[in-house]
Amino acid sequence: MRVQAVVVTFNRLSLLQRLLARLATLDRLDGVLVVDNASTDGTGAWLRQHAADLGVRHRTLEENTGGAGGFHAGLAWAMEAGADLAWLMDDDGLPEPDCLDLLLERVESDGLEFCGPAVVAEQDPARLCFPIRLPGGTRVVHEMAAVTAAARDGLIDDVVIPFNGVLVTRDLVQRIGLPREEFFIWGDDVEYLWRAQRAGARIATVAAATFAHPATDDLGTPMLFGRTTYNHTDSDLKHYCMARNNVLNLRDYRGWPFVAMFWFKTLWFYLFTRPRPSRIVLSARAGLAGLRGDFTGHRRYLR
């Protein structure tokens, strides 16, 4: 099977260089495709000078289209290049040297169509970078040991952290299409996962495969006396896209009761957990824009 890595980058040249150096050591890769989201830190010039020496092909987009636009363009490019599998990742991730081999073993033995590694915090590989809700219940785990214990035959079925070292098959892309480029950032990965689930794809996290990612505080801020969490971020751009895209995803894939729960959590969080009423207004503006199909509002927050 031909495997093309798809890397989306924006203004993180040093991290991109680190990632490409790692990918250059992997025998099972047939190529590396870098989508540069109109970086302004010299990434484009560096790629023009050094990409060929690393066996990397690259395209610089005319404008920053966010992670959603980058993966839309990159996955389409991988399919055009004849890939049987696309290995999708941002520039700040770093797969362990055996990550791809372990994923491919399970694709070949189990017929996985959308699979990924355990995404661990780079600063502490014993912890997950993004918490995982285990299937069949409400339990959310944060430790790598919990993932290993919960795995059945080495897999966490129907769970994956999209676009962080995930493998996607050509057949699945042909069935469900490309990521929604208009989402810009936040929620495009979840939408693609839910679309794959709706299509009946064979999805799993391969517990033995690991992919390091810088830990983030954008996910899982406790609220309601620790009973649940909220995706708080200080960035207005990220919050606008989160609110807009989350409302749309919940409506389309989970139903209006889940939309109502999101609004309840937003109100509670910004009235009581971290009082900031202006964020409620921003959330409402973003959510209504998404429901109207307006994906231009985030541009006012671009820097």
Secondary structure, 3 states (H helix, E strand, C coil): CCEEEEEEECCCHHHHHHHHHHHCCCCCCCEEEEEECCCCCCHHHHHHHHCHHHCEEEEECCCCCHHHHHHHHHHHHHHHCCCCEEEEEECCCEECCCHHHHHHHHHHHHCCCEEEEEEEECCEEEEEEEEEECCCCCCEEEEHHHHHHHCECCEEECCCCCCCCEEEEHHHHHHHCCCCHHHCCCCHHHHHHHHHHHCCCCEEEEEEEEEEECCCCCCCEEECCCCEEECCCCCHHHHHHHHHHHHHHHHHHCCHHHHHHHHHHHHHHHHHHCCCHHHHHHHHHHHHHHHHCCCCHHHHHCC
